[in-house]
Amino acid sequence: MYFKHAEIFNKKWLKIFKGKLKGSPFRTYIGPWYQGGFSDHFPVYAFLKKDDKV
């Protein structure tokens, strides 16, 4: 198995849609205050290819 490529999962519903932070991740916490978001970063995922030679 080998690495093919990686991508960032940054769908619209994960982002702040207005204000000075527009386009950044909708965070769960900002300091000690709960905001109800998802994370302070976008998740990443990788594509792997299985070798034909086993």
mmCIF file of the N, C-alpha and C atoms, coordinates in Angstrom:
data_MODEL
# 
_entry.id   MODEL 
# 
loop_
_atom_site.group_PDB 
_atom_site.id 
_atom_site.type_symbol 
_atom_site.label_atom_id 
_atom_site.label_alt_id 
_atom_site.label_comp_id 
_atom_site.label_asym_id 
_atom_site.label_entity_id 
_atom_site.label_seq_id 
_atom_site.pdbx_PDB_ins_code 
_atom_site.Cartn_x 
_atom_site.Cartn_y 
_atom_site.Cartn_z 
_atom_site.occupancy 
_atom_site.B_iso_or_equiv 
_atom_site.pdbx_formal_charge 
_atom_site.auth_seq_id 
_atom_site.auth_comp_id 
_atom_site.auth_asym_id 
_atom_site.auth_atom_id 
_atom_site.pdbx_PDB_model_num 
ATOM 1   N N  . MET A 1 1  ? 0.853   -1.163  0.000  1.00 0.00 ? 1  MET A N  1 
ATOM 2   C CA . MET A 1 1  ? 0.000   0.000   0.000  1.00 0.00 ? 1  MET A CA 1 
ATOM 3   C C  . MET A 1 1  ? 0.902   1.231   0.000  1.00 0.00 ? 1  MET A C  1 
ATOM 4   N N  . TYR A 1 2  ? 0.485   2.255   -0.751 1.00 0.00 ? 2  TYR A N  1 
ATOM 5   C CA . TYR A 1 2  ? 1.284   3.469   -0.773 1.00 0.00 ? 2  TYR A CA 1 
ATOM 6   C C  . TYR A 1 2  ? 0.390   4.704   -0.821 1.00 0.00 ? 2  TYR A C  1 
ATOM 7   N N  . PHE A 1 3  ? 0.963   5.809   -0.414 1.00 0.00 ? 3  PHE A N  1 
ATOM 8   C CA . PHE A 1 3  ? 0.270   7.094   -0.373 1.00 0.00 ? 3  PHE A CA 1 
ATOM 9   C C  . PHE A 1 3  ? 0.029   7.593   -1.785 1.00 0.00 ? 3  PHE A C  1 
ATOM 10  N N  . LYS A 1 4  ? -1.209  8.025   -2.050 1.00 0.00 ? 4  LYS A N  1 
ATOM 11  C CA . LYS A 1 4  ? -1.550  8.594   -3.345 1.00 0.00 ? 4  LYS A CA 1 
ATOM 12  C C  . LYS A 1 4  ? -1.620  10.116  -3.257 1.00 0.00 ? 4  LYS A C  1 
ATOM 13  N N  . HIS A 1 5  ? -2.536  10.641  -2.430 1.00 0.00 ? 5  HIS A N  1 
ATOM 14  C CA . HIS A 1 5  ? -2.615  12.078  -2.168 1.00 0.00 ? 5  HIS A CA 1 
ATOM 15  C C  . HIS A 1 5  ? -3.482  12.336  -0.935 1.00 0.00 ? 5  HIS A C  1 
ATOM 16  N N  . ALA A 1 6  ? -3.460  13.584  -0.470 1.00 0.00 ? 6  ALA A N  1 
ATOM 17  C CA . ALA A 1 6  ? -4.247  13.977  0.701  1.00 0.00 ? 6  ALA A CA 1 
ATOM 18  C C  . ALA A 1 6  ? -5.068  15.207  0.359  1.00 0.00 ? 6  ALA A C  1 
ATOM 19  N N  . GLU A 1 7  ? -6.164  15.382  1.091  1.00 0.00 ? 7  GLU A N  1 
ATOM 20  C CA . GLU A 1 7  ? -7.033  16.533  0.874  1.00 0.00 ? 7  GLU A CA 1 
ATOM 21  C C  . GLU A 1 7  ? -7.511  17.079  2.217  1.00 0.00 ? 7  GLU A C  1 
ATOM 22  N N  . ILE A 1 8  ? -8.019  18.295  2.175  1.00 0.00 ? 8  ILE A N  1 
ATOM 23  C CA . ILE A 1 8  ? -8.587  18.940  3.360  1.00 0.00 ? 8  ILE A CA 1 
ATOM 24  C C  . ILE A 1 8  ? -10.103 18.909  3.224  1.00 0.00 ? 8  ILE A C  1 
ATOM 25  N N  . PHE A 1 9  ? -10.790 18.450  4.264  1.00 0.00 ? 9  PHE A N  1 
ATOM 26  C CA . PHE A 1 9  ? -12.247 18.412  4.276  1.00 0.00 ? 9  PHE A CA 1 
ATOM 27  C C  . PHE A 1 9  ? -12.729 19.759  4.786  1.00 0.00 ? 9  PHE A C  1 
ATOM 28  N N  . ASN A 1 10 ? -13.145 20.638  3.877  1.00 0.00 ? 10 ASN A N  1 
ATOM 29  C CA . ASN A 1 10 ? -13.560 21.989  4.278  1.00 0.00 ? 10 ASN A CA 1 
ATOM 30  C C  . ASN A 1 10 ? -14.894 22.373  3.639  1.00 0.00 ? 10 ASN A C  1 
ATOM 31  N N  . LYS A 1 11 ? -15.919 21.616  3.939  1.00 0.00 ? 11 LYS A N  1 
ATOM 32  C CA . LYS A 1 11 ? -17.264 21.873  3.430  1.00 0.00 ? 11 LYS A CA 1 
ATOM 33  C C  . LYS A 1 11 ? -17.832 23.164  4.021  1.00 0.00 ? 11 LYS A C  1 
ATOM 34  N N  . LYS A 1 12 ? -18.810 23.739  3.317  1.00 0.00 ? 12 LYS A N  1 
ATOM 35  C CA . LYS A 1 12 ? -19.426 25.002  3.758  1.00 0.00 ? 12 LYS A CA 1 
ATOM 36  C C  . LYS A 1 12 ? -19.960 24.934  5.187  1.00 0.00 ? 12 LYS A C  1 
ATOM 37  N N  . TRP A 1 13 ? -20.574 23.812  5.556  1.00 0.00 ? 13 TRP A N  1 
ATOM 38  C CA . TRP A 1 13 ? -21.209 23.705  6.872  1.00 0.00 ? 13 TRP A CA 1 
ATOM 39  C C  . TRP A 1 13 ? -20.197 23.634  8.016  1.00 0.00 ? 13 TRP A C  1 
ATOM 40  N N  . LEU A 1 14 ? -18.903 23.518  7.710  1.00 0.00 ? 14 LEU A N  1 
ATOM 41  C CA . LEU A 1 14 ? -17.862 23.532  8.738  1.00 0.00 ? 14 LEU A CA 1 
ATOM 42  C C  . LEU A 1 14 ? -17.289 24.932  8.971  1.00 0.00 ? 14 LEU A C  1 
ATOM 43  N N  . LYS A 1 15 ? -17.705 25.908  8.151  1.00 0.00 ? 15 LYS A N  1 
ATOM 44  C CA . LYS A 1 15 ? -17.077 27.231  8.165  1.00 0.00 ? 15 LYS A CA 1 
ATOM 45  C C  . LYS A 1 15 ? -17.977 28.297  8.785  1.00 0.00 ? 15 LYS A C  1 
ATOM 46  N N  . ILE A 1 16 ? -17.328 29.360  9.253  1.00 0.00 ? 16 ILE A N  1 
ATOM 47  C CA . ILE A 1 16 ? -18.024 30.565  9.672  1.00 0.00 ? 16 ILE A CA 1 
ATOM 48  C C  . ILE A 1 16 ? -18.405 31.297  8.392  1.00 0.00 ? 16 ILE A C  1 
ATOM 49  N N  . PHE A 1 17 ? -19.656 31.753  8.280  1.00 0.00 ? 17 PHE A N  1 
ATOM 50  C CA . PHE A 1 17 ? -20.109 32.301  7.007  1.00 0.00 ? 17 PHE A CA 1 
ATOM 51  C C  . PHE A 1 17 ? -20.201 33.825  6.952  1.00 0.00 ? 17 PHE A C  1 
ATOM 52  N N  . LYS A 1 18 ? -19.874 34.510  8.048  1.00 0.00 ? 18 LYS A N  1 
ATOM 53  C CA . LYS A 1 18 ? -19.890 35.977  8.004  1.00 0.00 ? 18 LYS A CA 1 
ATOM 54  C C  . LYS A 1 18 ? -18.903 36.547  9.019  1.00 0.00 ? 18 LYS A C  1 
ATOM 55  N N  . GLY A 1 19 ? -18.623 37.829  8.870  1.00 0.00 ? 19 GLY A N  1 
ATOM 56  C CA . GLY A 1 19 ? -17.737 38.515  9.799  1.00 0.00 ? 19 GLY A CA 1 
ATOM 57  C C  . GLY A 1 19 ? -16.274 38.404  9.423  1.00 0.00 ? 19 GLY A C  1 
ATOM 58  N N  . LYS A 1 20 ? -15.416 38.888  10.312 1.00 0.00 ? 20 LYS A N  1 
ATOM 59  C CA . LYS A 1 20 ? -13.985 38.940  10.013 1.00 0.00 ? 20 LYS A CA 1 
ATOM 60  C C  . LYS A 1 20 ? -13.340 37.549  9.941  1.00 0.00 ? 20 LYS A C  1 
ATOM 61  N N  . LEU A 1 21 ? -13.970 36.537  10.520 1.00 0.00 ? 21 LEU A N  1 
ATOM 62  C CA . LEU A 1 21 ? -13.439 35.171  10.479 1.00 0.00 ? 21 LEU A CA 1 
ATOM 63  C C  . LEU A 1 21 ? -14.096 34.319  9.388  1.00 0.00 ? 21 LEU A C  1 
ATOM 64  N N  . LYS A 1 22 ? -14.798 34.957  8.468  1.00 0.00 ? 22 LYS A N  1 
ATOM 65  C CA . LYS A 1 22 ? -15.496 34.250  7.391  1.00 0.00 ? 22 LYS A CA 1 
ATOM 66  C C  . LYS A 1 22 ? -14.547 33.274  6.683  1.00 0.00 ? 22 LYS A C  1 
ATOM 67  N N  . GLY A 1 23 ? -15.000 32.028  6.526  1.00 0.00 ? 23 GLY A N  1 
ATOM 68  C CA . GLY A 1 23 ? -14.207 31.007  5.842  1.00 0.00 ? 23 GLY A CA 1 
ATOM 69  C C  . GLY A 1 23 ? -13.351 30.165  6.766  1.00 0.00 ? 23 GLY A C  1 
ATOM 70  N N  . SER A 1 24 ? -13.191 30.593  8.008  1.00 0.00 ? 24 SER A N  1 
ATOM 71  C CA . SER A 1 24 ? -12.407 29.801  8.950  1.00 0.00 ? 24 SER A CA 1 
ATOM 72  C C  . SER A 1 24 ? -13.305 28.748  9.612  1.00 0.00 ? 24 SER A C  1 
ATOM 73  N N  . PRO A 1 25 ? -12.714 27.737  10.247 1.00 0.00 ? 25 PRO A N  1 
ATOM 74  C CA . PRO A 1 25 ? -13.520 26.688  10.873 1.00 0.00 ? 25 PRO A CA 1 
ATOM 75  C C  . PRO A 1 25 ? -14.427 27.234  11.988 1.00 0.00 ? 25 PRO A C  1 
ATOM 76  N N  . PHE A 1 26 ? -15.638 26.687  12.060 1.00 0.00 ? 26 PHE A N  1 
ATOM 77  C CA . PHE A 1 26 ? -16.564 27.020  13.145 1.00 0.00 ? 26 PHE A CA 1 
ATOM 78  C C  . PHE A 1 26 ? -16.114 26.230  14.365 1.00 0.00 ? 26 PHE A C  1 
ATOM 79  N N  . ARG A 1 27 ? -15.487 26.919  15.303 1.00 0.00 ? 27 ARG A N  1 
ATOM 80  C CA . ARG A 1 27 ? -14.844 26.254  16.443 1.00 0.00 ? 27 ARG A CA 1 
ATOM 81  C C  . ARG A 1 27 ? -15.832 25.817  17.510 1.00 0.00 ? 27 ARG A C  1 
ATOM 82  N N  . THR A 1 28 ? -15.462 24.771  18.227 1.00 0.00 ? 28 THR A N  1 
ATOM 83  C CA . THR A 1 28 ? -16.267 24.285  19.342 1.00 0.00 ? 28 THR A CA 1 
ATOM 84  C C  . THR A 1 28 ? -16.160 25.246  20.522 1.00 0.00 ? 28 THR A C  1 
ATOM 85  N N  . TYR A 1 29 ? -14.947 25.636  20.848 1.00 0.00 ? 29 TYR A N  1 
ATOM 86  C CA . TYR A 1 29 ? -14.694 26.560  21.953 1.00 0.00 ? 29 TYR A CA 1 
ATOM 87  C C  . TYR A 1 29 ? -13.881 27.747  21.463 1.00 0.00 ? 29 TYR A C  1 
ATOM 88  N N  . ILE A 1 30 ? -14.177 28.903  22.008 1.00 0.00 ? 30 ILE A N  1 
ATOM 89  C CA . ILE A 1 30 ? -13.329 30.082  21.829 1.00 0.00 ? 30 ILE A CA 1 
ATOM 90  C C  . ILE A 1 30 ? -12.948 30.489  23.246 1.00 0.00 ? 30 ILE A C  1 
ATOM 91  N N  . GLY A 1 31 ? -11.719 30.142  23.625 1.00 0.00 ? 31 GLY A N  1 
ATOM 92  C CA . GLY A 1 31 ? -11.304 30.303  25.020 1.00 0.00 ? 31 GLY A CA 1 
ATOM 93  C C  . GLY A 1 31 ? -12.121 29.354  25.877 1.00 0.00 ? 31 GLY A C  1 
ATOM 94  N N  . PRO A 1 32 ? -12.664 29.825  26.993 1.00 0.00 ? 32 PRO A N  1 
ATOM 95  C CA . PRO A 1 32 ? -13.464 28.950  27.855 1.00 0.00 ? 32 PRO A CA 1 
ATOM 96  C C  . PRO A 1 32 ? -14.947 28.865  27.432 1.00 0.00 ? 32 PRO A C  1 
ATOM 97  N N  . TRP A 1 33 ? -15.339 29.578  26.379 1.00 0.00 ? 33 TRP A N  1 
ATOM 98  C CA . TRP A 1 33 ? -16.745 29.656  25.987 1.00 0.00 ? 33 TRP A CA 1 
ATOM 99  C C  . TRP A 1 33 ? -17.096 28.659  24.887 1.00 0.00 ? 33 TRP A C  1 
ATOM 100 N N  . TYR A 1 34 ? -18.107 27.867  25.163 1.00 0.00 ? 34 TYR A N  1 
ATOM 101 C CA . TYR A 1 34 ? -18.595 26.874  24.200 1.00 0.00 ? 34 TYR A CA 1 
ATOM 102 C C  . TYR A 1 34 ? -19.370 27.576  23.084 1.00 0.00 ? 34 TYR A C  1 
ATOM 103 N N  . GLN A 1 35 ? -19.024 27.284  21.834 1.00 0.00 ? 35 GLN A N  1 
ATOM 104 C CA . GLN A 1 35 ? -19.672 27.906  20.682 1.00 0.00 ? 35 GLN A CA 1 
ATOM 105 C C  . GLN A 1 35 ? -20.591 26.941  19.924 1.00 0.00 ? 35 GLN A C  1 
ATOM 106 N N  . GLY A 1 36 ? -20.407 25.633  20.121 1.00 0.00 ? 36 GLY A N  1 
ATOM 107 C CA . GLY A 1 36 ? -21.264 24.663  19.451 1.00 0.00 ? 36 GLY A CA 1 
ATOM 108 C C  . GLY A 1 36 ? -20.771 24.260  18.083 1.00 0.00 ? 36 GLY A C  1 
ATOM 109 N N  . GLY A 1 37 ? -19.547 24.609  17.744 1.00 0.00 ? 37 GLY A N  1 
ATOM 110 C CA . GLY A 1 37 ? -19.004 24.282  16.431 1.00 0.00 ? 37 GLY A CA 1 
ATOM 111 C C  . GLY A 1 37 ? -18.455 22.876  16.361 1.00 0.00 ? 37 GLY A C  1 
ATOM 112 N N  . PHE A 1 38 ? -17.516 22.680  15.450 1.00 0.00 ? 38 PHE A N  1 
ATOM 113 C CA . PHE A 1 38 ? -16.981 21.350  15.182 1.00 0.00 ? 38 PHE A CA 1 
ATOM 114 C C  . PHE A 1 38 ? -15.536 21.174  15.635 1.00 0.00 ? 38 PHE A C  1 
ATOM 115 N N  . SER A 1 39 ? -14.669 22.098  15.283 1.00 0.00 ? 39 SER A N  1 
ATOM 116 C CA . SER A 1 39 ? -13.255 21.960  15.594 1.00 0.00 ? 39 SER A CA 1 
ATOM 117 C C  . SER A 1 39 ? -12.563 23.292  15.363 1.00 0.00 ? 39 SER A C  1 
ATOM 118 N N  . ASP A 1 40 ? -11.299 23.398  15.772 1.00 0.00 ? 40 ASP A N  1 
ATOM 119 C CA . ASP A 1 40 ? -10.537 24.611  15.489 1.00 0.00 ? 40 ASP A CA 1 
ATOM 120 C C  . ASP A 1 40 ? -9.657  24.429  14.251 1.00 0.00 ? 40 ASP A C  1 
ATOM 121 N N  . HIS A 1 41 ? -9.841  23.330  13.544 1.00 0.00 ? 41 HIS A N  1 
ATOM 122 C CA . HIS A 1 41 ? -9.117  23.096  12.291 1.00 0.00 ? 41 HIS A CA 1 
ATOM 123 C C  . HIS A 1 41 ? -9.977  22.212  11.393 1.00 0.00 ? 41 HIS A C  1 
ATOM 124 N N  . PHE A 1 42 ? -9.673  22.224  10.099 1.00 0.00 ? 42 PHE A N  1 
ATOM 125 C CA . PHE A 1 42 ? -10.370 21.350  9.168  1.00 0.00 ? 42 PHE A CA 1 
ATOM 126 C C  . PHE A 1 42 ? -9.703  19.982  9.187  1.00 0.00 ? 42 PHE A C  1 
ATOM 127 N N  . PRO A 1 43 ? -10.488 18.913  9.137  1.00 0.00 ? 43 PRO A N  1 
ATOM 128 C CA . PRO A 1 43 ? -9.891  17.575  9.095  1.00 0.00 ? 43 PRO A CA 1 
ATOM 129 C C  . PRO A 1 43 ? -9.202  17.324  7.746  1.00 0.00 ? 43 PRO A C  1 
ATOM 130 N N  . VAL A 1 44 ? -8.220  16.457  7.766  1.00 0.00 ? 44 VAL A N  1 
ATOM 131 C CA . VAL A 1 44 ? -7.544  16.040  6.538  1.00 0.00 ? 44 VAL A CA 1 
ATOM 132 C C  . VAL A 1 44 ? -7.738  14.537  6.370  1.00 0.00 ? 44 VAL A C  1 
ATOM 133 N N  . TYR A 1 45 ? -7.679  14.085  5.132  1.00 0.00 ? 45 TYR A N  1 
ATOM 134 C CA . TYR A 1 45 ? -7.769  12.654  4.863  1.00 0.00 ? 45 TYR A CA 1 
ATOM 135 C C  . TYR A 1 45 ? -6.842  12.301  3.721  1.00 0.00 ? 45 TYR A C  1 
ATOM 136 N N  . ALA A 1 46 ? -6.432  11.051  3.693  1.00 0.00 ? 46 ALA A N  1 
ATOM 137 C CA . ALA A 1 46 ? -5.456  10.585  2.713  1.00 0.00 ? 46 ALA A CA 1 
ATOM 138 C C  . ALA A 1 46 ? -6.039  9.446   1.888  1.00 0.00 ? 46 ALA A C  1 
ATOM 139 N N  . PHE A 1 47 ? -5.614  9.386   0.637  1.00 0.00 ? 47 PHE A N  1 
ATOM 140 C CA . PHE A 1 47 ? -5.968  8.286   -0.248 1.00 0.00 ? 47 PHE A CA 1 
ATOM 141 C C  . PHE A 1 47 ? -4.758  7.372   -0.368 1.00 0.00 ? 47 PHE A C  1 
ATOM 142 N N  . LEU A 1 48 ? -4.990  6.106   -0.162 1.00 0.00 ? 48 LEU A N  1 
ATOM 143 C CA . LEU A 1 48 ? -3.937  5.102   -0.259 1.00 0.00 ? 48 LEU A CA 1 
ATOM 144 C C  . LEU A 1 48 ? -4.274  4.151   -1.403 1.00 0.00 ? 48 LEU A C  1 
ATOM 145 N N  . LYS A 1 49 ? -3.259  3.627   -2.053 1.00 0.00 ? 49 LYS A N  1 
ATOM 146 C CA . LYS A 1 49 ? -3.450  2.683   -3.148 1.00 0.00 ? 49 LYS A CA 1 
ATOM 147 C C  . LYS A 1 49 ? -2.831  1.361   -2.751 1.00 0.00 ? 49 LYS A C  1 
ATOM 148 N N  . LYS A 1 50 ? -3.590  0.308   -2.918 1.00 0.00 ? 50 LYS A N  1 
ATOM 149 C CA . LYS A 1 50 ? -3.108  -1.020  -2.601 1.00 0.00 ? 50 LYS A CA 1 
ATOM 150 C C  . LYS A 1 50 ? -2.227  -1.529  -3.743 1.00 0.00 ? 50 LYS A C  1 
ATOM 151 N N  . ASP A 1 51 ? -1.059  -2.070  -3.394 1.00 0.00 ? 51 ASP A N  1 
ATOM 152 C CA . ASP A 1 51 ? -0.165  -2.632  -4.409 1.00 0.00 ? 51 ASP A CA 1 
ATOM 153 C C  . ASP A 1 51 ? -0.807  -3.853  -5.042 1.00 0.00 ? 51 ASP A C  1 
ATOM 154 N N  . ASP A 1 52 ? -0.622  -4.012  -6.337 1.00 0.00 ? 52 ASP A N  1 
ATOM 155 C CA . ASP A 1 52 ? -1.106  -5.212  -7.025 1.00 0.00 ? 52 ASP A CA 1 
ATOM 156 C C  . ASP A 1 52 ? -0.214  -6.394  -6.721 1.00 0.00 ? 52 ASP A C  1 
ATOM 157 N N  . LYS A 1 53 ? 1.038   -6.105  -6.375 1.00 0.00 ? 53 LYS A N  1 
ATOM 158 C CA . LYS A 1 53 ? 2.007   -7.168  -6.036 1.00 0.00 ? 53 LYS A CA 1 
ATOM 159 C C  . LYS A 1 53 ? 1.860   -7.519  -4.564 1.00 0.00 ? 53 LYS A C  1 
ATOM 160 N N  . VAL A 1 54 ? 1.288   -8.646  -4.265 1.00 0.00 ? 54 VAL A N  1 
ATOM 161 C CA . VAL A 1 54 ? 1.140   -9.048  -2.859 1.00 0.00 ? 54 VAL A CA 1 
ATOM 162 C C  . VAL A 1 54 ? 1.853   -10.356 -2.605 1.00 0.00 ? 54 VAL A C  1 
# 
